[in-house]
Amino acid sequence: MSLTTQINQDIKDAMRAKDKEKLGALRDIKAKLLNEATSGKGEVDEAKENKVIIKLHKQRMDAHRVYVEQGREDLAETELFEAKIIEAYMPKMMSEDEVRGKVKETIEKVGASGPQDMGKVMGVITKDLSGKADGKMISTIVKEELAK
């Protein structure tokens, strides 16, 4: 079942349950996916769907952090609730050990020898792990491995 089909089904279920908060979050996800589909950038495949979901989750978490800093607990709570709903649709992220293994493979494949080759490694690895691992974690692991 595709992500869009799953979202549509969950929207129907939320409407039946009269769960307005969940319905709002699901409709936002659907709207962003439709925007991506009609943007003219080609067909929306699983990788693009995952990218949209990850971006939405990051936006919610950033907004939550800002609201907490400003003492707006009511708005922060709403953002956190929506972020948790979005998490259910996020792709399974790779563990640090799995990323480290992929980084080591890429370093050997590219023939990187030190920190000066970070750009080469990051270019290849970010394409491979796009939507599967956090960019900051990838960068940190690449730095550690190239420093050895």
Secondary structure, DSSP 4 states (H G I P E B T S, - for coil): --HHHHHHHHHHHHHHHT-HHHHHHHHHHHHHHHHHHTSSSS---HHHHHHHHHHHHHHHHHHHHHHHHTT-HHHHHHHHHHHHHHHTTSPPPPPHHHHHHHHHHHHHHHT--SGGGHHHHHHHHHHHTTTTS-HHHHHHHHHHHHH-
